[in-house]
Amino acid sequence: MSKTGTGVKSLVSQSFIPHSRPTLDEEEEKAVRAVIKSGLVAYGDKVAEFEAALAKHVVARGAACVNSGTTAIQLLLEARGIRGKEVAMPSYCCPAPAYAVLRSGNTPRFVDCDEYGNLSPESLAPLIRKNTAAVIAVHNNGTPARLREIKKLCSEEGLFLIEDCAQAIGAEYDGKRVGAFGDASVFSFYATKIICTGEGGAVASNDEELVERVRETRSCDWKRADAMRKGSFSVRESDVLKANYKMTDLQAAMGIEQLKKLGSFIAARRRLAGEYAAGFAELEKKGIVELPREPADAKSVFHHYVLHLTGKKSAESVVAKLLRGGVGASVLFPAIHELAFFKKFVLPGQRFEKTERLTRASVSLPLYPSLSDDEFERVVEAVSNAFE
Ligand SMILES: Cc1ncc(COP(=O)(O)O)c(C=O)c1O
């Protein structure tokens, strides 16, 4: 068994160390096999079971699974009736939430980040206008955003607060798991995420009606698969503009097993982050990099381990060198406001100093429970060599 990982065998080739790798084992295989054997491979009881487990994890009254995290954001905004409004979100982020905001008929309002790479409440406050309706607080890299201040602002201004937990399931803020602070939260179970179902996402909230509206939208013809199982195809009257955004039982079966292992996954990620910190201490002492830090009131799940370069080298050149050496490194994240497609949503004179600094200086390294001791050593060595 790996010293750092959970002992899970990887099905992926060992020569190149991927930037991310799902941790899947016999339990997931058995669960998926059972669904295949049942013959009921589409959306059904397993999705409902996964939703119940997720709601329990988040400590929310309900959860609705969909086919991706992006869809979860889109359907949540639609279910809440937010349309033709501005939705604030960090610019330093995966662009998926920005697309979901646009798909739901809204405009993204990009906000600069704080020192942890999360939405800065100080930058958010002056951007709130009459047409602002919601805020997406993304917990980037598995580290919780400053929820206390963001929530206070949202309450004062009457804004709908969405916690984007796509990268942070199981992370803690003020001793409580993320996902229970906002009006609703969204999750992603994409292959690179902390727990995965291949593709998949979910909405969780204490507002059961809202969750039910997400369920209503995700399916064109029936609310639950039971009807289909009994052979009856029943279309019910509905005033909702529907689509097919369902998760399948094959995915949910994986998700149920993954969620059971979340505690051990997080422990392995945190242990690895600690070992990386020891491994890169010298580089930090020399002023070449800054290591990721946790805010005092939060516990990160280290979805990514991101080095911030403080020396002369650019993140792109270091990543290129690591890739040539067989280490799957990545520059995370883009500054969304700089992407050609999104430039038109930037207000005149808007500044993104921290976002622009981070996006040019971030190098994300492989970190996941199945990273072997040998791979870990290779990453540490490759990073040290990249600065020689
Ligand atoms: C912060 C954030 N939100 C939303 C998403 C979208 O999730 P999905 O890939 O499941 O659509 C991602 C995916 O990378 C993400 O990182």
Ligand as a Chemical Component Dictionary entry (heavy atoms), coordinates in Angstrom:
data_LIG
# 
_chem_comp.id                   LIG 
_chem_comp.type                 NON-POLYMER 
_chem_comp.pdbx_formal_charge   0 
_chem_comp.three_letter_code    LIG 
# 
loop_
_chem_comp_atom.comp_id 
_chem_comp_atom.atom_id 
_chem_comp_atom.alt_atom_id 
_chem_comp_atom.type_symbol 
_chem_comp_atom.charge 
_chem_comp_atom.model_Cartn_x 
_chem_comp_atom.model_Cartn_y 
_chem_comp_atom.model_Cartn_z 
_chem_comp_atom.pdbx_ordinal 
LIG C1 C1 C 0 -15.603 25.692 -9.878  1  
LIG C2 C2 C 0 -16.279 24.853 -10.905 2  
LIG N1 N1 N 0 -17.602 25.018 -11.109 3  
LIG C3 C3 C 0 -18.262 24.283 -12.009 4  
LIG C4 C4 C 0 -17.620 23.325 -12.757 5  
LIG C5 C5 C 0 -18.386 22.565 -13.774 6  
LIG O1 O1 O 0 -18.451 21.199 -13.503 7  
LIG P1 P1 P 0 -18.647 20.141 -14.680 8  
LIG O2 O2 O 0 -17.319 19.916 -15.308 9  
LIG O3 O3 O 0 -19.157 18.926 -13.957 10 
LIG O4 O4 O 0 -19.644 20.695 -15.607 11 
LIG C6 C6 C 0 -16.262 23.113 -12.576 12 
LIG C7 C7 C 0 -15.570 22.106 -13.383 13 
LIG O5 O5 O 0 -14.445 22.018 -13.595 14 
LIG C8 C8 C 0 -15.564 23.895 -11.615 15 
LIG O6 O6 O 0 -14.266 23.730 -11.395 16 
# 
loop_
_chem_comp_bond.comp_id 
_chem_comp_bond.atom_id_1 
_chem_comp_bond.atom_id_2 
_chem_comp_bond.value_order 
_chem_comp_bond.pdbx_ordinal 
LIG C1 C2 SING 1  
LIG C2 N1 SING 2  
LIG C2 C8 DOUB 3  
LIG N1 C3 DOUB 4  
LIG C3 C4 SING 5  
LIG C4 C5 SING 6  
LIG C4 C6 DOUB 7  
LIG C5 O1 SING 8  
LIG O1 P1 SING 9  
LIG P1 O2 DOUB 10 
LIG P1 O3 SING 11 
LIG P1 O4 SING 12 
LIG C6 C7 SING 13 
LIG C6 C8 SING 14 
LIG C7 O5 DOUB 15 
LIG C8 O6 SING 16 
# 
